[in-house]
């Protein structure tokens, strides 16, 4: 608890992992909602759009979260270098 309160360890990377899984679930549910929407019944175009939303959302969420994690990894490595000096 002391590490978190005095910023010795970062809490955000753990939160980013949770946010990634949440975004992944949103992408899957959005894809299914698009596939089986009641606007015109089941259509092949809606099915393909749902697959695209699922894949695009999953890849987009992964890229976004990885970029955030990279920032924290850079911070850790700079901290290691500073501690050596």
Secondary structure, DSSP 8 states (H G I E B T S, - for coil): -HHHHTTSS-SHHHHHHHHHHHHHHHHHHHHHHHHT-SSSSS-HHHHHHHHHHHHHHHHHHHHHHHHHHHHHHHHHHHHHHHHH-
